[in-house]
């Protein structure tokens, strides 16, 4: 089996390539630079030169593969258009073979307790473009194709991820880790290696399925930032920010960090036998 992956040199992509190769699945990976090509090659994948805007490259790479995992996102002007065109090219190429698309639980906004992917949508600005693209992706199940959407939570582990970039590193420099509000809101967390295993399993999921990529660790931001303060080298030093202050400092992603979200990954556990094993997020986050 040979899988084509976009975003393979990125944070989640690197773990996903590792998971695919552990399962003896061959990987070709989109690489937009020499550095990206070296990264995916070192992980055992064959690089395919191109960017997400190179739809002909995407189409041909998908056509030559037994399945596709689309992780890449071009965070710039026109993100939604690029993602929509890339997904179409990939799906046109792979046709009736597996196509796994990446979403994210942020599109659900604040949740009322613990929910799954059937919850109503209320995306913050930074992910407002996603639902329409995901609807187009899933609609192709009606034509005999095999789209699946994985919706990751807040991904951590391997000293990377958004918490590292927006909380640990600024906290290390400033002497205190930022916290938005009183910290009573929850983050739905998942370890990057557990999430990677879900992507592998999703290649065999029923067409049209949607899965929350969360491990059941729904932790208050207050506890998370306390752990991150240890990783930043300033244990217990927390700087409380209003949402307005956080947006000014971090950009619109702060609105997503401020969401109160609790999610269940029960559907993936039940239907795909997904078994997350890294369930001590606070310890790992504190260790950095």
C-alpha positions in Angstrom: 0.0 0.0 0.0 1.2 3.5 -0.9 -0.2 6.6 0.7 0.3 10.2 -0.6 0.4 12.8 2.2 0.4 16.6 2.3 1.9 18.4 5.2 4.3 15.5 5.8 7.2 17.7 7.0 5.0 19.5 9.5 4.4 18.7 13.2 1.5 16.3 12.8 2.8 15.1 9.4 6.1 13.8 10.8 4.3 11.6 13.3 1.9 10.4 10.7 4.7 9.3 8.4 6.3 7.5 11.3 3.0 5.7 12.0 2.4 4.8 8.4 5.9 3.3 8.0 5.4 1.4 11.3 2.4 -0.2 9.7 4.6 -1.1 6.6 2.7 1.4 4.5 4.8 3.2 1.8 4.6 7.0 1.8 5.0 9.7 -0.8 5.0 13.2 0.6 4.5 16.6 -0.9 7.5 18.8 -0.3 7.6 22.5 -1.2 11.3 23.0 -0.3 14.6 21.2 -0.1 14.4 21.2 3.6 11.0 19.7 3.6 12.2 17.0 1.1 15.1 16.1 3.4 12.7 15.9 6.4 10.3 13.5 4.8 13.1 11.5 3.2 14.8 11.0 6.6 11.4 9.7 7.9 11.3 7.1 5.1 9.0 8.9 2.6 9.6 9.7 -1.0 9.3 13.4 -1.6 7.1 14.8 -4.3 8.2 18.4 -5.3 5.4 20.9 -5.1 3.1 23.1 -3.1 -0.6 23.0 -2.1 -1.3 25.4 -5.0 0.2 23.0 -7.5 -3.1 21.2 -8.2 -1.7 19.2 -11.2 1.0 17.8 -9.0 -1.5 16.9 -6.3 -3.8 15.2 -8.8 -1.1 13.1 -10.3 0.4 12.1 -6.9 -3.1 11.1 -5.6 -3.8 9.2 -8.8 -0.7 7.1 -8.3 -1.4 6.3 -4.7 -3.6 3.8 -2.9 -4.9 6.6 -0.6 -4.4 10.2 0.5 -4.0 11.9 3.8 -4.4 15.7 3.5 -2.7 17.5 6.4 -1.2 20.5 4.7 -2.7 24.0 5.2 -1.4 27.2 3.5 -2.0 29.8 6.3 -2.0 33.0 4.1 -4.5 35.1 2.2 -6.8 32.7 0.3 -6.4 29.8 2.8 -10.0 28.6 2.1 -9.6 28.7 -1.7 -6.3 26.9 -1.6 -7.6 24.2 0.6 -10.7 23.7 -1.4 -8.8 23.5 -4.7 -6.2 21.2 -3.2 -8.9 18.9 -1.8 -10.7 18.7 -5.1 -7.5 17.9 -7.0 -6.6 15.2 -4.5 -10.1 13.7 -4.5 -10.3 13.8 -8.3 -7.0 11.9 -8.4 -7.6 9.3 -5.7 -11.3 8.7 -6.7 -12.7 5.6 -5.0 -9.7 5.0 -2.8 -9.4 6.4 0.7 -9.1 10.1 1.2 -8.6 11.5 4.7 -9.1 15.2 5.2 -8.1 17.3 8.2 -10.5 19.5 10.1 -10.4 20.6 13.7 -12.7 20.7 16.8 -12.4 24.4 17.0 -15.2 24.7 14.5 -17.7 23.7 17.2 -17.0 26.7 19.3 -17.8 26.5 23.0 -19.4 23.1 23.9 -22.0 22.4 26.5 -20.2 19.7 28.5 -18.7 16.7 26.7 -19.8 16.4 23.0 -18.9 14.5 19.9 -18.8 15.5 16.2 -22.6 15.8 16.0 -22.6 19.0 18.1 -23.6 22.2 16.4 -21.0 24.4 14.8 -19.9 27.8 15.9 -16.4 28.4 14.6 -14.1 31.3 15.7 -12.8 33.5 12.9 -9.6 31.5 12.4 -11.5 28.4 11.4 -14.7 29.9 10.0 -13.7 28.8 6.5 -13.5 25.1 7.3 -17.1 23.8 7.6 -18.0 24.6 4.0 -14.9 22.9 2.6 -15.5 19.9 4.8 -19.1 19.7 3.5 -17.8 19.6 -0.1 -15.3 16.9 0.8 -17.9 14.7 2.5 -20.5 15.2 -0.2 -18.4 13.0 -2.5 -19.3 9.9 -0.5 -22.6 10.0 -2.3 -20.9 9.4 -5.6 -19.0 6.2 -4.4 -15.9 7.9 -3.2 -14.3 7.4 0.2 -13.9 10.7 2.0 -13.3 10.8 5.8 -12.7 13.8 8.0 -10.5 13.8 11.1 -11.1 16.7 13.6 -8.0 17.0 15.9 -8.2 18.6 19.2 -5.3 20.7 20.7 -2.3 18.6 19.7 0.7 18.2 22.0 3.8 16.1 22.4 7.3 15.7 21.1 8.1 19.3 22.3 6.0 20.8 19.6 2.5 22.1 18.8 0.6 25.3 19.3 0.9 25.3 23.1 4.7 25.2 22.7 4.7 28.0 20.1 2.1 30.4 21.7 2.6 29.7 25.4 5.9 28.1 26.3 8.2 30.0 24.1 6.8 33.4 24.8 6.6 32.5 28.5 10.2 31.5 28.5 11.2 34.9 27.1 8.8 37.0 29.3 9.3 35.1 32.5 5.6 34.1 32.8 3.3 31.9 30.7 0.2 33.7 29.3 -3.2 32.6 30.3 -6.4 33.9 28.7 -9.0 34.8 31.2 -9.5 32.9 34.5 -8.4 29.5 33.0 -11.7 27.7 33.8 -12.2 26.9 30.1 -11.2 23.5 28.9 -8.9 22.3 26.1 -9.6 19.0 24.4 -6.2 17.5 24.0 -4.6 14.7 22.0 -1.0 13.5 21.8 0.5 13.9 18.3 1.5 10.2 18.1 -2.0 9.0 19.1 -3.5 11.3 16.5 -1.1 9.9 13.9 -2.4 6.4 14.6 -6.0 7.7 14.1 -5.0 8.9 10.6 -3.7 5.4 9.7 -6.9 3.8 11.0 -9.1 6.4 9.2 -7.8 5.0 5.8 -10.1 2.0 6.4 -13.1 4.0 7.8 -16.6 4.0 6.2 -17.0 6.6 3.5 -18.4 9.9 4.8 -17.3 9.3 8.4 -16.2 12.1 10.7 -14.1 11.5 13.8 -13.0 13.7 16.7 -9.2 13.3 17.1 -9.3 13.7 20.9 -8.1 11.4 23.7 -10.6 12.3 26.4 -8.3 14.6 28.2 -10.4 17.7 28.6 -8.3 19.8 30.9 -8.9 23.3 32.4 -6.6 25.9 30.9 -5.5 26.9 34.4 -4.0 23.4 34.9 -2.5 23.4 31.4 -0.8 26.8 31.8 0.6 25.7 35.2 2.2 22.7 33.5 3.5 24.9 30.6 5.1 27.3 33.2 7.4 24.4 34.2 8.3 23.8 30.6 9.1 27.5 30.2 11.4 27.4 33.1 9.3 29.6 35.3 7.2 27.3 37.5 4.0 28.9 38.7 4.6 32.2 36.9 1.4 32.9 35.0 0.4 36.2 33.3 -3.4 36.6 33.0 -4.6 38.3 29.8 -8.0 39.5 28.8 -9.2 38.1 25.5 -8.7 41.5 23.9 -5.1 41.6 25.2 -4.5 38.0 24.0 -5.8 38.8 20.5 -3.5 41.8 20.3 -0.5 39.6 21.3 -1.3 36.3 19.5 -3.7 37.3 16.8 -7.2 35.8 16.1 -6.0 32.3 17.2 -6.4 33.6 20.8 -10.2 33.4 20.3 -9.8 29.6 19.7 -7.5 29.2 22.7 -10.2 30.9 24.8 -12.9 28.4 23.8 -14.4 26.1 26.4 -14.3 22.6 24.7 -14.8 19.1 26.0 -14.9 16.3 23.5 -15.3 12.6 23.3 -13.3 10.4 20.9 -15.7 7.5 21.6 -16.8 7.2 17.9 -13.2 6.5 16.7 -12.6 4.1 19.6 -15.8 2.2 18.8 -15.7 2.2 15.0 -11.9 2.1 14.4 -10.6 0.5 17.6 -8.5 3.6 18.1 -6.8 3.3 21.5 -4.9 6.4 22.6 -2.2 5.4 25.1 -0.6 8.8 26.0 -3.0 10.1 28.6 -0.9 12.1 31.0 -0.8 15.4 29.2 0.0 17.6 32.2 3.2 15.6 32.9 4.4 15.7 29.3 3.5 19.4 28.9 5.4 20.2 32.0 8.5 18.4 30.8 8.4 20.3 27.5 
